[in-house]
Amino acid sequence: MYERVLVIDDSQEIRDFLAENILRPKGFEVLVASDGITGLELAITKEPDLMITDQQMPGLTGLQLLQKLRERGLDIPAILITGEGSEDTAVRAFRLGIKDYIIKPIDVEELSASVDDALREGRLKKERDQLVEQLMESNSQLQRRAQELNVLYGVGKSVSSSLDLEEVLQRVVEAAVYVVGAEEGSLMLLDEDRGELYIRASKNLDSKAQSMRKRVTDSLAGQVLQTKRAIAIGADSQWKRTHTALLVKSLIYVPLILQNKPIGVLGVTNQVKGLPFDSNDTRALSALGGYATIAINNANMYHAMANERTVLGEVMEQIEDAVIVIDEDYRLSVLNASARSLFGVSGDHVLGRPIMDLIDNVDLVRMVSEPEDHNAGGYIERDFTLFNNHHYRARVNLIEGGRRFISLRRLD
C-alpha cells in the first residue's frame, strides 16, 4: 500500500515542484491543497501518513492547521515550510509535534531526506505501538481465561493453579478420579496421523496400560471421540478393557472437544468396586472434561503468549528511545536498555521503586502524574532539557490498568 503525503501550499508552483520532483518519484500518493482550510479537511478525511505545509496561507496558517489537528487528537507527522524563520515560530511548531522545520528557498536534498526520516519514524512508531498493543491484548486474554477458570466449581479450581501442560493434565486426571470416587483414571489425546488415542496422563494405571494405544475405529474410547458423546458402563456389564486382559465393573468416558473438534477422551474405571457410576458422576466428569479442554487451550495460549512477550521484549530492548513503564502507583515496572543507559542504571534493581527515584526533574515527574492533561488520543507530549543540556521529547501514554508508557527521545 502506497504511503500518502498531503502538500498544503498556496503556490501552485511549489505544490507541483514538491509533487513531481520529490514525492511521486519516491512512489508516494500525493494529495494537494491550496489553503489551510482545504488542507485541514483533507487531513481529517484522508489521514495522510505525512503533511508538508506552508506557514503563511489563506484561511489558516500552518501552525493554526496543526493546532486544530491536535485538538481533534490527530497526530499526523508534519514538515513545516516557512519563508521567514523565527525562533518563536520554530518553538511553537516543535511543540505541536512537527518532524522538521524548513526555511525557503527549499533545498531538494534537505526536504527529501526530511520526508524519508519522518516517514521512517512513523513506520517504527506504528510497529512499536502495534507490538505494545499485542502485548496488552495477550495479557488481557490471559486474564480473562484465568477468570473463567476461577468460576468453575470445587475440584476444578485445583487445576487452575498451573499453566504447565504436563502438570495440568495430571491434575485433571487426579481430580477426575477423586470427584467420582474411581479406582483409575486416564486422559487420552488423539494422534491424528495414526488414528489412535494415546494416554497422556493417568492415575493408578500400571506401566503396560500407560503405554497402550487405542485405535479410534475399534475401541470404546474411539467411539466416544467419533460421536462426541459420553459413555457410561455400569456394574451389571462386565466390560473387558481393551488395553489389558482385566475386566472393569464400571467406566465413564467423556469427549474433550475444542472448538467443535474432538481432541481426546477423559475416562475413569472401577475394576474392583461393585458400585456403578451414576448420572451425577457422568455430569461431573463431563464438566471436568470441559475444564480440561479449557486448561489445555490455556496452556497452549500461555506458551504462545510467552513467546510473543519474549519477542516483544527483544524488540523493546532494541528501540533507540528510552522506554519506561510505571504502574498505577507510579512504580517502575519496565526499563528498556536505552532507558537504563540514559539514567545510568545497570540491571533491574530499580524495578518496583517510585519513578521519582529514577527521574529528578520535577517538571517531567509532574507531567507523568497529570492524567487530566492527556489529550483525546490518550497521551501528552512535551520537550525538556535534561542531562547536560540535551533536548528530549517526552511522551506519556495511558495504558490499561492506570499504567503509563513513557518514552524519551533525544532531539539534538
C-alpha positions as CSV (number, residue, x, y, z in Angstrom):
1,M,0.0,0.0,0.0
2,Y,1.4,3.4,-1.0
3,E,2.2,6.0,1.7
4,R,0.1,9.2,1.3
5,V,1.6,12.6,1.6
6,L,-0.5,15.8,1.8
7,V,1.1,19.0,0.4
8,I,-0.6,22.3,1.5
9,D,0.7,25.5,-0.1
10,D,-0.9,28.5,-1.8
11,S,1.7,28.4,-4.5
12,Q,0.8,26.0,-7.3
13,E,4.4,26.2,-8.5
14,I,5.7,24.9,-5.1
15,R,2.9,22.2,-5.0
16,D,3.8,21.0,-8.4
17,F,7.5,21.1,-7.7
18,L,7.2,19.0,-4.5
19,A,4.8,16.5,-6.1
20,E,6.6,16.0,-9.3
21,N,10.3,16.3,-8.2
22,I,10.4,14.8,-4.8
23,L,7.3,12.8,-3.8
24,R,5.9,11.0,-6.8
25,P,9.4,9.8,-7.9
26,K,9.6,8.1,-4.5
27,G,6.3,6.3,-5.1
28,F,4.2,8.3,-2.7
29,E,0.5,9.0,-3.3
30,V,0.2,12.8,-3.3
31,L,-2.7,15.0,-2.2
32,V,-2.6,18.7,-2.6
33,A,-4.4,21.7,-1.1
34,S,-4.0,25.4,-1.9
35,D,-5.1,26.8,1.5
36,G,-5.2,25.9,5.2
37,I,-8.9,25.2,5.4
38,T,-8.9,22.8,2.5
39,G,-5.7,21.2,3.9
40,L,-7.4,20.7,7.2
41,E,-10.4,19.0,5.6
42,L,-8.2,16.7,3.6
43,A,-6.0,15.8,6.6
44,I,-9.1,14.9,8.6
45,T,-10.8,12.9,5.9
46,K,-7.8,11.2,4.3
47,E,-5.4,10.9,7.3
48,P,-2.2,11.0,5.3
49,D,1.0,9.5,6.5
50,L,2.8,12.8,6.3
51,M,1.9,16.5,5.7
52,I,4.1,19.1,4.2
53,T,2.6,22.5,4.9
54,D,3.5,26.1,4.3
55,Q,3.2,28.5,7.3
56,Q,1.7,31.6,5.6
57,M,-1.5,30.6,3.7
58,P,-5.1,31.9,3.2
59,G,-7.7,30.7,5.7
60,L,-5.4,29.0,8.2
61,T,-1.6,29.3,8.8
62,G,0.4,26.1,9.0
63,L,0.6,26.4,12.8
64,Q,-3.2,27.0,13.1
65,L,-3.8,23.9,11.0
66,L,-1.5,21.8,13.2
67,Q,-3.2,23.1,16.3
68,K,-6.7,22.2,15.1
69,L,-5.5,18.7,14.2
70,R,-4.0,18.2,17.7
71,E,-7.3,19.4,19.2
72,R,-9.0,16.6,17.3
73,G,-6.5,14.1,18.5
74,L,-5.0,13.6,15.1
75,D,-1.2,13.1,15.3
76,I,-0.2,13.3,11.7
77,P,3.6,13.8,11.2
78,A,4.2,17.2,9.6
79,I,7.0,19.2,8.0
80,L,6.6,23.0,8.2
81,I,8.0,25.2,5.4
82,T,8.3,29.0,6.0
83,G,9.6,31.9,4.1
84,E,10.9,33.6,7.2
85,G,12.4,31.7,10.0
86,S,11.9,32.8,13.6
87,E,12.8,31.3,17.0
88,D,9.2,31.8,18.2
89,T,7.7,30.1,15.2
90,A,10.1,27.2,15.4
91,V,9.4,26.7,19.1
92,R,5.6,26.7,18.6
93,A,6.0,24.3,15.6
94,F,8.0,21.8,17.5
95,R,5.7,22.0,20.5
96,L,2.9,21.0,18.1
97,G,5.0,17.9,17.1
98,I,6.3,18.8,13.7
99,K,9.1,16.5,12.4
100,D,11.1,19.2,10.7
101,Y,11.2,22.9,10.1
102,I,12.5,24.1,6.7
103,I,13.1,27.7,5.6
104,K,12.7,28.7,1.9
105,P,14.2,28.5,-0.6
106,I,13.6,24.8,-0.5
107,D,16.7,22.6,-0.7
108,V,15.6,19.4,-2.6
109,E,18.1,17.1,-0.8
110,E,17.2,18.5,2.6
111,L,13.5,18.2,2.1
112,S,13.8,14.7,0.5
113,A,15.9,13.5,3.5
114,S,13.4,15.1,5.9
115,V,10.5,13.3,4.2
116,D,12.3,9.9,4.4
117,D,13.2,10.5,8.1
118,A,9.6,11.5,9.1
119,L,8.0,8.5,7.4
120,R,10.6,6.1,8.7
121,E,10.0,7.4,12.2
122,G,6.2,7.0,11.7
123,R,6.7,3.4,10.5
124,L,8.8,2.5,13.5
125,K,6.3,4.1,15.9
126,K,3.4,2.2,14.3
127,E,5.3,-1.1,14.6
128,R,6.2,-0.3,18.2
129,D,2.6,0.7,19.1
130,Q,1.3,-2.5,17.4
131,L,3.7,-4.6,19.4
132,V,2.7,-2.9,22.7
133,E,-1.0,-3.3,21.8
134,Q,-0.4,-7.0,21.0
135,L,1.2,-7.5,24.4
136,M,-1.6,-5.7,26.2
137,E,-4.2,-7.8,24.3
138,S,-2.3,-11.0,25.1
139,N,-2.2,-10.1,28.8
140,S,-5.9,-9.2,28.7
141,Q,-6.8,-12.6,27.1
142,L,-4.8,-14.5,29.7
143,Q,-6.6,-12.6,32.5
144,R,-10.0,-13.3,31.0
145,R,-9.1,-17.0,30.8
146,A,-7.9,-17.1,34.4
147,Q,-11.2,-15.5,35.5
148,E,-13.1,-18.2,33.6
149,L,-11.1,-20.9,35.4
150,N,-11.8,-19.4,38.8
151,V,-15.6,-19.7,38.5
152,L,-15.5,-23.4,38.0
153,Y,-16.8,-25.5,40.9
154,G,-15.0,-27.4,43.6
155,V,-12.1,-29.6,42.4
156,G,-11.9,-27.8,39.1
157,K,-10.3,-24.9,40.9
158,S,-7.3,-27.0,41.9
159,V,-6.4,-27.4,38.2
160,S,-6.2,-23.6,37.6
161,S,-3.1,-23.0,39.6
162,S,-0.7,-24.2,36.9
163,L,-0.3,-23.5,33.2
164,D,2.3,-26.1,32.7
165,L,0.6,-28.6,30.3
166,E,2.0,-31.8,31.8
167,E,1.1,-30.7,35.3
168,V,-2.4,-29.6,34.2
169,L,-3.2,-32.8,32.5
170,Q,-2.0,-34.9,35.5
171,R,-4.1,-32.8,37.9
172,V,-7.2,-33.2,35.7
173,V,-6.9,-37.0,35.9
174,E,-6.3,-37.0,39.6
175,A,-9.3,-34.6,40.0
176,A,-11.5,-36.9,37.9
177,V,-10.6,-40.0,40.0
178,Y,-11.3,-38.0,43.2
179,V,-14.6,-36.4,42.1
180,V,-16.3,-39.6,41.1
181,G,-14.5,-42.0,43.5
182,A,-13.0,-44.1,40.8
183,E,-10.0,-46.5,41.1
184,E,-8.3,-45.4,37.9
185,G,-8.3,-42.6,35.5
186,S,-6.7,-41.6,32.2
187,L,-6.6,-38.7,29.8
188,M,-6.1,-39.8,26.2
189,L,-5.3,-37.4,23.3
190,L,-5.8,-38.0,19.6
191,D,-2.9,-38.8,17.3
192,E,-4.5,-37.8,14.1
193,D,-1.7,-39.1,11.9
194,R,-2.0,-42.6,13.2
195,G,-5.7,-42.5,14.0
196,E,-5.1,-43.6,17.6
197,L,-5.7,-42.4,21.1
198,Y,-2.6,-42.4,23.4
199,I,-2.5,-41.9,27.2
200,R,-1.0,-38.6,28.1
201,A,-1.7,-38.6,31.8
202,S,-3.0,-41.3,34.2
203,K,-3.8,-42.2,37.8
204,N,-3.2,-45.7,39.2
205,L,-2.7,-47.4,35.8
206,D,0.2,-49.9,35.5
207,S,3.0,-49.3,33.1
208,K,1.7,-51.7,30.5
209,A,-1.7,-49.9,30.4
210,Q,0.0,-46.5,30.2
211,S,1.9,-47.5,27.1
212,M,-1.0,-49.0,25.2
213,R,-2.6,-47.1,22.3
214,K,-6.3,-47.5,21.1
215,R,-7.5,-47.4,17.6
216,V,-10.2,-44.8,17.1
217,T,-12.1,-47.2,14.8
218,D,-12.3,-50.2,17.1
219,S,-12.3,-49.1,20.7
220,L,-14.9,-47.7,23.1
221,A,-12.9,-44.6,23.7
222,G,-12.6,-44.1,19.9
223,Q,-16.4,-44.4,19.7
224,V,-16.7,-41.6,22.2
225,L,-14.3,-39.5,20.2
226,Q,-16.2,-40.1,16.9
227,T,-19.7,-39.5,18.3
228,K,-18.7,-36.6,20.7
229,R,-20.9,-38.3,23.3
230,A,-20.1,-39.6,26.8
231,I,-20.5,-43.3,27.5
232,A,-21.1,-44.8,31.0
233,I,-21.0,-48.5,31.7
234,G,-22.5,-49.9,35.0
235,A,-21.6,-52.8,37.3
236,D,-24.1,-55.1,35.6
237,S,-22.0,-55.2,32.4
238,Q,-18.5,-56.8,32.7
239,W,-16.6,-54.9,30.1
240,K,-13.2,-56.0,29.1
241,R,-10.6,-53.3,29.0
242,T,-9.0,-53.1,25.6
243,H,-5.6,-52.3,27.0
244,T,-5.3,-55.2,29.4
245,A,-6.9,-58.6,29.9
246,L,-8.7,-57.4,33.0
247,L,-12.4,-56.8,33.4
248,V,-13.8,-53.5,34.6
249,K,-17.0,-53.3,36.5
250,S,-17.8,-49.7,35.5
251,L,-16.4,-46.9,33.5
252,I,-17.1,-43.4,32.1
253,Y,-15.6,-41.9,29.0
254,V,-16.3,-38.3,28.1
255,P,-15.0,-36.5,25.0
256,L,-12.7,-33.5,25.1
257,I,-13.9,-31.0,22.5
258,L,-12.1,-27.9,21.5
259,Q,-13.9,-25.5,19.0
260,N,-16.3,-28.3,18.0
261,K,-13.3,-30.6,17.2
262,P,-12.7,-33.7,19.4
263,I,-9.1,-33.8,20.7
264,G,-9.2,-36.6,23.3
265,V,-11.1,-38.6,25.9
266,L,-11.1,-38.4,29.7
267,G,-12.0,-41.7,31.4
268,V,-12.4,-43.3,34.8
269,T,-12.8,-47.0,35.6
270,N,-13.6,-49.3,38.5
271,Q,-12.1,-52.7,38.3
272,V,-12.8,-54.0,41.8
273,K,-15.5,-51.7,43.3
274,G,-19.0,-53.0,42.7
275,L,-20.7,-49.6,42.9
276,P,-21.6,-48.2,39.5
277,F,-21.2,-44.7,38.3
278,D,-24.4,-42.7,38.1
279,S,-25.7,-39.8,36.0
280,N,-24.3,-37.3,38.5
281,D,-20.8,-38.8,38.1
282,T,-21.2,-38.5,34.3
283,R,-22.2,-34.9,34.5
284,A,-19.4,-34.1,36.9
285,L,-16.8,-35.8,34.7
286,S,-18.3,-34.0,31.6
287,A,-17.8,-30.7,33.4
288,L,-14.3,-31.6,34.3
289,G,-13.7,-32.7,30.8
290,G,-14.8,-29.3,29.6
291,Y,-12.4,-27.7,32.2
292,A,-9.6,-30.0,30.9
293,T,-10.2,-28.7,27.4
294,I,-10.0,-25.1,28.5
295,A,-6.9,-25.9,30.6
296,I,-5.2,-27.5,27.5
297,N,-6.1,-24.5,25.4
298,N,-5.0,-22.1,28.1
299,A,-1.7,-23.8,28.5
300,N,-1.1,-23.6,24.7
301,M,-2.1,-20.0,24.7
302,Y,0.2,-19.3,27.6
303,H,3.2,-20.7,25.9
304,A,2.3,-18.9,22.6
305,M,1.9,-15.6,24.5
306,A,5.1,-16.2,26.4
307,N,6.9,-16.5,23.1
308,E,5.2,-13.2,21.9
309,R,6.3,-11.5,25.1
310,T,9.9,-12.7,24.6
311,V,9.9,-11.4,21.0
312,L,8.4,-8.1,22.2
313,G,10.9,-7.8,25.0
314,E,13.7,-8.3,22.5
315,V,12.2,-5.6,20.2
316,M,11.8,-3.2,23.2
317,E,15.5,-3.7,24.1
318,Q,16.4,-2.6,20.6
319,I,14.3,0.6,20.5
320,E,16.5,3.6,20.5
321,D,14.1,5.7,22.5
322,A,14.3,5.4,26.3
323,V,11.1,3.4,27.3
324,I,9.8,3.3,30.9
325,V,6.5,1.7,32.1
326,I,5.1,2.6,35.5
327,D,2.2,1.1,37.4
328,E,-0.8,3.0,38.8
329,D,1.2,3.8,41.9
330,Y,4.0,5.4,39.8
331,R,6.4,2.5,40.5
332,L,8.8,1.3,37.8
333,S,7.9,-1.9,36.1
334,V,9.8,-1.8,32.8
335,L,13.0,-0.1,31.6
336,N,14.5,-0.9,28.3
337,A,18.2,-0.9,27.5
338,S,18.1,2.8,26.3
339,A,16.4,3.9,29.5
340,R,18.9,2.1,31.7
341,S,21.7,3.7,29.8
342,L,20.2,7.1,29.9
343,F,19.7,7.1,33.6
344,G,22.9,5.2,34.4
345,V,21.1,2.1,35.8
346,S,22.6,-1.3,35.5
347,G,20.3,-4.3,35.9
348,D,16.7,-4.2,37.1
349,H,17.3,-3.4,40.8
350,V,15.2,-0.2,40.4
351,L,12.1,-2.0,39.4
352,G,9.3,-1.6,41.9
353,R,10.7,1.7,43.2
354,P,8.9,5.1,42.7
355,I,9.7,6.9,39.4
356,M,11.0,9.8,41.5
357,D,13.9,7.6,42.5
358,L,14.9,7.5,38.8
359,I,13.9,10.9,37.5
360,D,14.9,14.0,39.5
361,N,13.4,16.6,37.0
362,V,10.3,18.0,38.8
363,D,8.6,19.1,35.6
364,L,9.0,15.7,34.0
365,V,7.7,13.9,37.1
366,R,4.7,16.2,37.2
367,M,4.0,15.5,33.6
368,V,3.9,11.8,34.2
369,S,1.4,12.2,37.1
370,E,-1.1,14.6,35.3
371,P,-3.8,12.3,33.7
372,E,-6.2,15.2,33.4
373,D,-3.8,16.8,30.9
374,H,-3.9,13.9,28.4
375,N,-5.5,14.8,25.1
376,A,-8.2,12.8,23.3
377,G,-5.5,10.4,21.9
378,G,-4.6,9.3,25.5
379,Y,-1.2,10.9,25.6
380,I,0.7,14.0,26.4
381,E,4.0,15.2,24.8
382,R,6.4,17.9,25.9
383,D,10.0,18.9,25.3
384,F,12.6,19.1,28.1
385,T,16.2,20.0,28.6
386,L,17.9,17.2,30.5
387,F,21.3,15.6,31.1
388,N,24.0,18.2,30.3
389,N,21.5,20.5,28.4
390,H,20.5,17.9,25.8
391,H,16.9,18.3,24.4
392,Y,14.4,15.5,24.8
393,R,10.9,14.9,23.8
394,A,8.9,13.1,26.4
395,R,5.7,11.3,25.6
396,V,3.3,9.7,28.2
397,N,0.6,7.2,27.1
398,L,-2.1,6.0,29.4
399,I,-2.4,2.2,29.1
400,E,-4.7,-0.4,30.7
401,G,-4.9,-0.5,34.5
402,G,-3.8,3.0,35.1
403,R,-0.3,2.3,33.9
404,R,1.8,4.8,31.9
405,F,4.1,4.2,28.9
406,I,6.8,6.8,28.9
407,S,9.2,7.4,26.0
408,L,12.1,9.9,25.9
409,R,13.6,10.8,22.5
410,R,16.7,12.9,22.2
411,L,16.2,15.8,19.7
412,D,19.8,17.0,19.4
